[in-house]
Amino acid sequence: MNNNRVINFILISIVIINVFLGFVNPAYAFDNEQINELFTQNKCVNCDFSQHNFSAKPLNFNNVQSLNLNNANIQKCECYQSNFSNLSLNNANLSNSNLIQANLSNTDATKINLSNCKLNKANLNHAEMSQGNFSNSDLSSANLSGVQFYHANMKKANLSKANLTQSYLKEVNLYGANLAYADLSKSILYSGKKTTNLRSVNLKNANLSDADLTGVDLSKSILVQANLTNTNLNKASLTKADLDKANLTNANLTNSNLKNSTFSNALLVNANLSNANLKKANLRGANITGAIFDNANLKGAIMPDGSIHE
């Protein structure tokens, strides 16, 4: 009998403690209120949803202010034209989301996962997105001006017609990306300890004027009719790259590797190609007025007049 009373006392005590904790835990209750407000009113001022799982839920952040979504799981978010501007999204997972025309300007989003997302015409102006994952995402016609993309993964992303002016792309992986007609003027892409990877990238008609591409790997890339005026390509690799009709006026190509590349009908006016490797390069029809070829390797190269350099 005494044993039963002891057991009952313990069970009742556990229940009372749990009830008491539930009532005095304002954070728990407050979180539930915030979530309800977010889902019912699409707004929640000064909310903190760090590490909360919103996976596959239809969210709309149009009226949200000061929201902390660090480490949140928001995969498959239907966030068309949503406003994330100035929010904290560090380590957040928004992969496979619809973010067409969404506003992510000035967001703090280091290591954000935006892989396989639809970001057509989205605004990411001056966002901090270093080490983010944008692989296989569609960022066509997006505003990416001034964005910090340091060490980001943008492999096979669609960046056609995107505005990347003055963006920071040091050590970014852009392998196989589509940058046709993109504006990368005054952007920084130079390699650091790790090479910035633009291998096999489509840069047709892209604007790379005044950009810093020091040490960048552009081998096998398409740069047909690209604007590379005043561009720094010192020590860059452009082996087997296609620069047909590209404008490289005043470009710095010193110490670059241009082996087997095509410069047919390109403008190389006043370009500096000192110490460059142009072995078997195609310069047929190129304008090399004022170009500097000091110590360049032109063995087997096709010259502008069609002759082969010995």
N, C-alpha and C positions, 0 to 999 in steps of 0.2 A: 504493500500500500504506500509506504513511504517512498519507494522507488518511483512509483507512478506520479506522486506529487512532485518529485524532483524533476522528472522528465517534463511534466506539464509546465512547471515553473520556467524551465529553460526555453521551451518552445514559445511561451507567452513573451518572455523577455526578448527573444529574437525578433518576434513580430513587432513589439513596441519599439525596439531600436530601429528597425527598418522603416517603420512609419515615421518615427521622429526624424530620421535622416532625410526622408523624402520631403518632409515639410520644411526643414531648415536648410535645405540645399538650394539656395536661390539660383545658383548658376545653372543647375539642371533644369529648373522650371523656366528660367529666362531663355535658355537655349530653345526649348520647345516653343515658347512664345515667338521667338525670332523666326524659327522655321515656319510656323503657321502664318506669320505676317508676310514672309517672303513668298509663300505659295499662294496665299489668298489675295494679297495686295500688290505683289511684285515689287515690293520695296522693303527695306530694312536699314534704317540709319545706324551707323556705327556698330554693325554686327560683326561677330567673330565666329566664322564657321571653319576654323582651322581643322584639317583632317576629317571633316565631315564628308560622308559619301552621298553624293547626289546622282550617282551613276544612272544614266538613261532616263532621268526625270525631265519633263518639259519645263525648263526654267526660262524666265525672262527677267533680265537684270536692268531693264530700261530705267527704272526709277531708284535704283539702289545707290546709296551713298556710303562712303567710308567702310566698305565691306572688306573683311579680311578672309580671303579664301586660300591662304597658304596651305599646301598639302591636301587640298580638297580634291575629291574624285568627282569630276563632272563630265564623264565620258558620254558621248552621244547627245550632248546638250543641243536642244533646238533654240538657238540664241540669235536668230536672224535679226539684224539691226539692233542688237542689244548694246547697252552702254556699260562697259567695264572700265571706263577711263578713271585713272588715278587709284584704282583698286590694287590690293596686294594679292598676287597670284603665284608667289614663289613655290616651286615644286608641285603646282597644281596639274592635274591630269584632265585635259579637255580633248583628248584624242577622239577622232571620228565625229566631231561636232559640226553643226551648221552655224558658222559665224559670218555668213555673207553680210557685208556692209556693217559689221559690228564695229563699235568704237572701243579700241584697247589702247588709246593714246595715253602716254605718261604712266602706264601701269608698271608696277615693280614685279617682274615675272621671271626671275632667274630660274633656270632649269625647268621651265614650263614645258609640258608635253602637248604640242599642237599637231601631232602627226596625223596624216590622213584627214585633215580638216578642210572644210570649204571656207576660205577666207577671201573670196573674190570681193574686190573693192572695199576691203576692211581698212580701218584707220588705226595704224600702230605707231603713229608719229611720236618720236622721242621715247619710246618704251624701253625698259631695261629687260632684255631677253637673252642675256648671255647664257651659253650652254643649253639653250632650249632645243627642242626636237620639233622640226618642221618637215620631216621627211615625208615625201609623197603628198604634201598638201598643195592646195590650189590657192596661190596668193596673187593671181593675175589682177592687174590694175589696182593693187593695194597700195596704200600710202605707207611706206616704210622709211620715210625720211628721218634721218637722225637716230635711227634705232641702234641700240647696242646689241649686236649679234655675236659677240666674241665667242669663239669655239662652239658655235651652234651647229647642229646637224640639219642641213637643208638638202640632203641627197634626193635627187629626182623631184624636187619641188617645182611647181609651175609659177614662175615669177615674171611671166611675159607682161610687158607694159607696166610693170611695177615701178613706183617711184622710190628709189634707194639713194637719193642724193644725200651726201654727207653721212651716210650710214657707216657703222664700224663693223667690218666683216673679217677682222683678223682671225686667221686659223679656222675659218669656217669650212665645212665640208659641203661643197655645192656640186659634187660629182653627178653628172647627168641631168643637171637642172636646166630648165628652160627660162632663159633671160632675154629672149627675143624682144627687141624694142624697149627694153627696160632702161631706166635712167639711173646710172651709177656715177654720175658726175660728182667729183670731189669726195667720193667715198674712199674709205681706207680698207684695203684688202691685203696688205703686205703680210708676208709670212714671218712668224716669230720662231720659237723653238720647234713648232710644228708647221708644216707647209700648208698654206691656204689652197684647198683642192677645188680647182675649176676644170678638171679633166672632163673632156667630152661634153662640155656645156654649150648650149645654143645661145650665142650672144649676137645673133644676126640683127643688124641695125641698132644695136645697143649703144647708149651714150656713156663712154668711160673717160670722157675728157677730164683732165686734171686729177684723175684718180691715182692712188698710190698702189701699184701692183708689184712692188718689189718682191722678188723671190717666189711669186705665185706660179702654180702649175696649171698652165692653160693648154697642155698638150692635147691634140686631137679635138680641140674646140672649134666651133664655127663662129667666126668673127666677120662674116661677110658684111661689107658696108658699115661696119662699126665705126664709131667716132672715138679715136684714141689720141686726139690732139693734146699735146702737153702731158701725156700720161707717162708715169714712171714705171718702166718695165725692166729695170735693172735686175739682172740675174734671174729673170723669169724664164720659164720653160714653155716654149710654143712649138715644140716638135710636132710635125704633121698637122699643125693648125691651119685653118683656111681663113686667110685675111684678104680675100679677093675684094678689090675696090674699097678696102678700108682706108680711113684717113688717119695716118700716123704722123702728121705734121708736128715737128718739134718734139716728138716722142723720144724718151730715153730708153734705148734698147742695149745699153752697154752690158757686156758680159752675159747677154741672154743666149739661150739655146734655141735657134730657129731652124734646126736641121729638118730638111724635107717639108718645110712649111711653104705655103702659097701666098705670095704677095702680088699676084697678077693684077695689073691696073690699079695698084694701091698708090696712095700718096705718102711718100716718105721724105717730103720736103723738109730739109734741115734736121732730119732725124739723126740721132747719134747711135751708130751701130758699132762703136769701137769694141774690139775684142769679142764680138758676137760670133756665134757658130752658125753660118749660113750654108753649110755643106748641103749640096743638092737642093737648095731652096729655089723656088720659082719666082723670079722677079720680072717676068715678061710683061712689058707694057707699063711697068711701075715708073712713077715720077720720083727720081732720086736727086733732084736739084738741091745742092747744098748739103746733101747727106754725108755723114762722116763714117768711113769704113776702116779706120786705122786698126791694123792688126786683126781684122776680121777674117774668118775662114770662109772663103767663097769657092772652095774646090767643088767642081761639078755643078755649081749653081747656074741656072738659066738667067742671063742678064736681061735688062730691059729691051735690048735690041734683038733678043732671041739667041744670041751666041752663048756658048757654054764656057764658063770660066775654067781654066786649067788649074 
